[in-house]
């Protein structure tokens, strides 16, 4: 069944007046399930992790069309991933309904220096074991999926987000993303941001799976671009397989 980002991509393609050609990418047939050329398809290793936390992606206009987009990876891994195209003057009613759904506690994930201090939080609420999780709201991480300039615009021009807490991440590592150029090591791709959020929510299997899955995707993407075979027994695939092994109950 297509996930939220796949459906958003299909809707965006249906509105296109001309074919989308990824800059610097390979212009060949692509798998509908992973956006890679069939010879380098990674659908067979797609993981899925049960999580209490959810992810809401606000995506810049052509972001769902980019084969290097990593919001797609989040939707592969985290079942409760929602995706909406961002427009300054038109807000999807389904997005507003999601933000007002009482089961969720939304957090806008963005650097704290761009928000009023009283909105900034550094952690998320943990479930109370005494309640068995039945009355606790589930964390919903709102991520801006686009370039840094697009993300700043989405943050500052989305009034329906103004009353929500802003989760300011404090990562200790640098980005490992290799598919787009950036001049700064503290600019993370969307999948990396989701992994950091899952860590704060105590979703450590999801965090590690997102990290491993991004490494596998990067390997497949670059090998396809350079017309090289997949190293199925390499470190990236081994790590993902280890995380996919069912744990004893």
Beta strands, then each sheet from edge to edge (+ up, - down):
strand 1: 54-59
strand 2: 81-85
strand 3: 104-109
strand 4: 120-121
strand 5: 138-145
strand 6: 165-167
sheet 1: 2+ 1+ 5+ 3+ 6+ 4+
end
